[in-house]
Amino acid sequence: MKISVIGCGYLGAVHAATLASMGHDVVGLDNDSARVALLAGGRAPFHEPGLEPLLREGLDAGRLEFTADPARLAAADVHFLCVGTPQSKTANAADLSQLLDAVAALRPHVRPGALVVGKSTVPVGTANAVAGYLSGTGAELAWNPEFLRQGTAVQDSLLPDRLVYGVAGDGPVSVLDAVYAAVLDRGTPRVVTDFATAELIKVAANAFLALKLSFINAVGEFCEDAGADVVRLSEALGHDGRIGGRYLQAGAGFGGGCLPKDLRSFRSQAQQRGVESLDELLSLVDGINADARFRAAERAVRLCGGSVEGRRITILGAAFKPGTDDIRDSPALDVALQLAAQGAVVTVTDPQALGNARLQCPQLAFEAEPLDALRGAELAVLLTEWPEFTGLDPEAAAAAMARAVVLDGRNALDAAAWRRAGWAYCGMGAQQPRTSSPVA
């Protein structure tokens, strides 16, 4: 099929490359000429494992191209809207300006009988509004929400755990089936529903994941006070098939470009519709997440004897999670900035996100190599559980430090091994040994 992908940021670039790998002829449109040039050269403008080989495969086969010219959309049978819907700068609601701009750019070039498919995460009612904007073009509309996870986005596109089609009436189900034939042939479940349900599925999924994370962080705070161990508690909970162990790791909270803004968008929609119970629940989840970051910074201060003024602290991590260079709403940088604001001399290291972090946080110091970042520090704080950090030799890391004290903000290190190597180890929501002493 001939397909266009409008918006070649994180979602669109991955979607375009994976559709081309399925045998479709794909043109990706973006108004950022620098991004277009990178993608046309087979280079990803962000870190995503497996994406660049897929880009080069599609480009070399002649099935994939990228352009800034909307006229190149005219030949497509199916148009995917993959632009960002960030949180508004003045409210919790989603900012739909990029989506509306994309529809305006597409409208003059869409053919009668073509299918326009929204993939962006949007508030309920957006699909009906887009259908109104397309009125008179003869195009059909569907909403096909994405469920990509950064760090595994290519795999999530090629082997999704479900496909959702939001359509009006009978809708263009057969066209979407043709687009995703390679995926459906593998037995991927397909859910066909109305626009409103399709629009809600992604925000509801992310809100539930956020709820699990905030729940275990709140339980972790209780465990600290009660002398219990949230790591073992989480392990036991995970064996319950009704609960499962994923997203039950206590730590410094969640971040990124999806969970926080989708949680707030869902809350905004609940407020607008007067669903007070959902509004209050999501507000509490968001508040617990913010508190988890504050508690991590507070624990770091306590480990430094009650003040971080002039203390050298190394933050292991800048990205909001491993596998990406995305620093949006990053807990690691949030904690780093909290400590720097209290007078600490903060150095940040990360295998992928330092370039982005330098631009956003020029008041911090940065080192590419973990051992260089740790050299002379009085406290190390693990906040992004990259294998480059969890796999550090604790003895070599201790030798680099002025004082071997570590706050494991993700409970991801082998605590026993680090203690054997001479570290004063402190986790989040876990029992602390009586012998652990703060930096004097």
N, C-alpha and C positions, 0 to 999 in steps of 0.2 A: 504494500500500500504506500501511497505518497502521504507523508505526515509532516506537519510543522509543529515545532515546540517553541512557544513564545515565552521568553524569559529563560536565560541560560546561566542562572546562578546555581546554587547547590542542587536544588531539585531538578531544574530543567536540563542542566548539563548531563547529569546521571541518566535522566529519562531518555534524552535524545540518543546517548551512546548505547543504552541497552535496547531501545527500539531498533536501532540500526543493526545491532548484533542479532536480532530476531529476523532479519532479512528485509526490513522495510527501508524505503528511501526517505531520509529524514533531513529537513532543513531546520536549523536552530536560529532563532531571531533574538537579538539583544541590542539594546541601544547604547551599550558600553563598548566602544570600538576596541579598546585595549583588551577586554575580555574576549571579544570575538576573535581578535588576532591570536591570542593564546590558544583558544580552543581549535581554531583552524590549523594551528601548527601542531596539534596533538598534545598540547600541554594543559593541565588542569589549573585553574586559577586558585585552587584551594587544595588542601591535602585530603585525599580520599583513596584508600588502598584499592588497587585494581582498576581505577578509572582511566588512567592514561593509556594502558595497553588497549582498552576497549575503544577509546577515542581513535587511536592510531589504526586499529583494525577497521573501523568504519570509514575513516578518511581514505585509507589505502584501497579499500574495496569500492570506493565511489558511492557508497550508500549514505554518507553523512557529510553535511556541510554546515557552515555557520556564516551568518550574514547580519548586517545592520540595516538591510534594505527591506522594508515591509512588502514591497512588490513581489518578492520571492515567495511569498505565502500563497499566491494565487493558484498555483498548480496542486495544492494539497487537497486531499479528500477528508482528512481529519486534522483538526487543530487543537493542540493541548495548551491550555493556559497554566503556566508554571511559575508565575511571578510571586514575589514575596508579599506576605500580608503581616507586616510587623505590628507590634503594639503601637498605638498612637502615642505621640510625645506628650499629650495632654490628658490622657485618660487610659483606662484599662482596655477599652475597645480596640478592635483590630483596625488598622489603617488600610483601606481598600483602594487607595489612590493608584498604586501600581497596577492593580487588576483592572480598574476602569480605564487606565491609559492603554493597557494591552488590548482590551476589547475595542477601544476607539481606533487603535492602529490596525487591528484585524478587519474591522467591519467593511472598509472599501474593497477588500481583496477576497472576501469569502464568497464562494460560489453557492448558488441554490443547490440543495441536496447535500452539502457538506455537513460534517459533524464538528461541533465545537465542544471540547471536553475540558471542564475545570478540574484541575488537580490541587490548586491552592487551598489551604485551610481557611475557611470563611465562616462568618456568622450565618445563622439560619435566615433565609430570605434572600441571600445574595444570588443564588441561582435564578430565582424568579426575576430579580432585577436585571441580571445579564441577559436572560431570555427577552426581556423588554427592549434592551439596547440592540439586540440582534433582530428585532421584529422588522419584517420587510426584506430581509436578505434571503429568505428561503432555507436558512441553515437550521439544523436541529441542535439541541443542547443536551449534554449529559454531565453529571458530576461524579468524578472518579477519584476520591481522596487518596493521597499518598500516605504510606506508612514506613518511610525510610528512617533508618537510624544511622547517624553519622559514624563512620568507621566501618560499617557493613552495608552501605547503601547500594553498592553494585549487586551484592548477593541478595539483598532485600528486593531489588528490582527484578532480578532474574528468577528468584525462587521466593516469591512473596508467600506469606502465610494465608492471605485471602485477597480477593479482588472485590471491590464494592462498586456497583453501578447505580447512580442515582438518576432516574429518568422520569419523564412525565408520561403517564399512560403506558402504552406498550413500549414506546421509546425505541431508540436505536441499539437494542441489545445485540443484534447480530453483527453490527459493525464493530462494536467493542470486542465481541468474541473473535472477530477476524484479526483485530489488532493484537490481542493477547493469546492467539491460538497456541503459540509455543508454550506459554505458561499454563494454559488450561489443559493442554495435552499431558502435563505432568500431574494432573489431578488436583490443582489448586482450587480450593473452595471459592465459589462465586456467589455473592449476595446481591440481588437486584431489589432496589427499594425506591422510594420517592426522594425528591430533592432534599427535603428537610432532614430526613433520617441520615442521608449520605453526608450532609453538611455537619451533622452532629457527631458522627462516629469518631472522627479523628480527635476532636477536642475532648470527647468523653473518654476515649482511650488514654490520652495524655493526662487528663485530670485524675484518672484512676491510678496511673503509675505514680503521679505526684503524691497522691493520697498514701500509697504504700510506703513511699520513701519518707514522707513526713511522719507517718505513723511510727515507723521503726526508729526514727530520730527522736521522737517524743518518748518512746519506750526506753531508748538509750539514755536519755536524761534521767529517767526514773531509775534505771539500773545503776547509774553512777551514784545516786543518792542512797540506794538500797544495798549497795555492795554486791550487786549481781553483774553478770557478764552478758551484754547484749549480743556478742558474737555467737556464743553458744545458744542463747535464746533464739536467735535468728535461724541457726542451723536446725534446731528442733522444730521450729515453726515450718521451715521449708519442707520437711518430710510429710507434712499434712497436705494431701493432694488437693484439698479445697483451697489452700493458700498458696503453696509453691514458694520456692526460695528466691526467685528473681525479684529484683528491686526491693530486697529486704536487707540491704547492707547499710548499717548506720554510719554516719560520717558528717561531713561538713555541708551536706545539702546538695541540691541539684541546680543545674543552670542550663545554658545553651539557648538556641534560638527558637525552640519549640515548646518545651514543657512550661516554662514560666509564662510566656505570652499566650499560649493556648489556655492555660489555667485562668489567666486574668480575662481573656476574651469570653470564656464560658461563664465566668462570674458576672461580667458585664451584661451578658445576655440574660442570665438569671435575674439580675436586678431589674432590667427593662421589662421583664415579664412577670415580676412580682413573685418569683419563686424563692422565698426567703430562706428556706431550709438549705437549698443548694448554694445560694449566695453566702450564707454563714459558714457552711462547711468548707467551701473553696477559699474563703478569706482566712479561715483557721489554718488550712494547709499551707497557704502562701506565707502566713506569719511564722509557722513552725520552721519553714525552710529558711527564712531570713534569720531566725533565732539560731539555727544550727551553725550558720557562718559566724555569728556573733560569739557563740560558745566556743568555737574553735579558736578565734582570736583571743578570747578571754583565757582559755586554757594555756595558750602560748605565753601570755603575760604572766600567769601564775608560775609557769615553768622557768621564767626568768626572774623569779623572786619578787614579783609584784610590780615591776616596771620594766619596759623595754627601751627606755631612753638610752640611746647610744649603743644598744646591743646589736650584734651582728646576727641576723637571722636569714637562713636560706629557705626559700619556698620551692619545693619540688613540684613543679607543675604550673602551667599558665592556661592551657586549654581547659574547657569546662569538663572534658572527659578524655580518656586516651583514644587514639585512633583518628584525631582530628586536629586541625589548627584553629578551630573556632573558639574565640574567647568571649563570645556574647554571654553576658550575665554569668561570667565564670566565678564560681566560689573561690577558686585559688587566688585570682587577682583581687577579689573582694577582701579576703583575709589579709593578703599582702598589703593592700592600701590601708586597711584598718591599723595594721601594725606600724606602717610607715608614718601614718598620721600621729601616732603616739611617740614618735622619735626613734624608732628602730631603723637600723641600717639594713635594708632588705635587698637581697639578691634573689632573682628568680631564674630558674632553669627549666627548659622544656625542649623535647626533641623536634617539635614542629611549629610551635606557636610563638616563638620569640619575636619574629618580625612583626606580627600583629600586636603583640603585647608592648613592644617598644613604642609603637605609634600611639597607643592608647594610654600608656602609663610611663611617661618619660621621667617621672620622679623616682622610679625604681632602677636598680642596677640589674644587669642581665649577663649570664654566662651560658655558653652553649653546652659545655661539658659538666656533668654533675659533680665530679670530684673537684673541679676548679671552683664551682659554685659553693661547695661545702668548705673550702679551705679557709680556716680561721674563724668559722662560724661558731656561735655559742648555742644555737638551737636550729635543728632541721625540722621542717614541717612538710609532711607528704600530703598533698592535696589533689593531685591527679595521678592515678595509679598506673602510669606507663610501665611496661616491663623493664625499661631502662632504669627505673627507680626501684621497683620491687625486686629486681634481680641484682641490685648492687651488692658487692661484697661488703658485709657490715664491718669487717676488720679494716679494710682499706678506707672505707668511709669514716670510721672512727679516727683513724690516723690523720685524716685531713682536718678534722674539727678541732677547735680550741677546747670545746667541752662536748662530749658525746651524749647529747640529749636529743631525743627525737619525739615529735608529736605526730602520730600516725592518724591523720585526719580522714583516712579511708579504711582503717583497720585491714590494710592490705599486706603489711609486712609480716614476716615470720618472727613474731615477738620473741620467742624463745631463742632463736638464733642471734637476734640483735642484742639481747640481754647477755648471752654468752660472750659476745664480742666486746662487752664492756659498756654498752649503751644503757642509759636511763630511758626506758621505753614507756611511752604513754599513748594509749589508744583513746577512741571516742566511745563512750558508753560501755566501757569494759572495766573489769576489776583492775585496779592498779596495785602492784606490789608495795608493801609498806616500805621497802628499801629504796624505792625510786625517790630521788631527791631533786629539787629544782636547781637551776643554775644559781650559784651564790652571788 
